[in-house]
């Protein structure tokens, strides 16, 4: 009790600070040793004494940790909060960090919910497909749902053709080509014109690249995509195909290179 009475007004002992801030005495001692947060003063008996300012600094540390910064990074960026402008700057930076965290968590939640929906449509547990769906969701591939229709052999062949970075590039290019087809159609460009055929060549080169030049794999991919029930994708693709289909028909007639020709003649 005598020791407690010796504490000057406006100061707190380490145990009181730990309890108030939901941390531990050991953590505060560690911060002191590492030069991250030292107490403002020390009692005659050698006890650490903290102030409200120390609590504000501790809150800053806890927030930075929540945002994923390491203690080394926190120590390097630590602000002494000497002026209102400095305090406001730190709070602004932390608010931006939280906005980024919220956005990231929101994306993760969407991924989990979409994965749950796809898993419930699968007939059996298949973790290789689960992993592939997650990877495609993270790449923002709208065709992530096709994975559940792909047999493991086809999935393995797809994985052999390109890594994650290559897959992202293909996905983005196909998305851009779909948008370009819609744009050309809206401008009234003829699919058989020079512009239309230039588009057709780029489109076909991209499609064959996606399949790694494997014609059988390409046919499997087309069959799988045709099974979609994604209304949004179907609507956009239907619009794009009004330009793509006649452009590709003309392109194949000129090149004589149509891997689907035999199927159409049956």
Secondary structure, DSSP 4 states (H G I P E B T S, - for coil): -HHHHTSPTT-EEHHHHHHHHT--HHHHHHHHHTTSS--SEE-TTS-EEE-HHHHHHHHHHHHHHHTT--HHHHHHH-----SHHHHHHHHHHHHHHHHHHHHHHHHHHHHHHHHHHHHHTSSS--HHHHHHHHHHHHTT-TTGGGGGGS-HHHHHHHHHH--HHHHHHHHHHHHHHHHHHHHHHHTT--TTSHHHHHHHHHHHHHHHHHTTT-HHHHHHHHHHHTT---HHHHHHHHHHHHHHHHHHHHHHHHH---TTHHHHH-
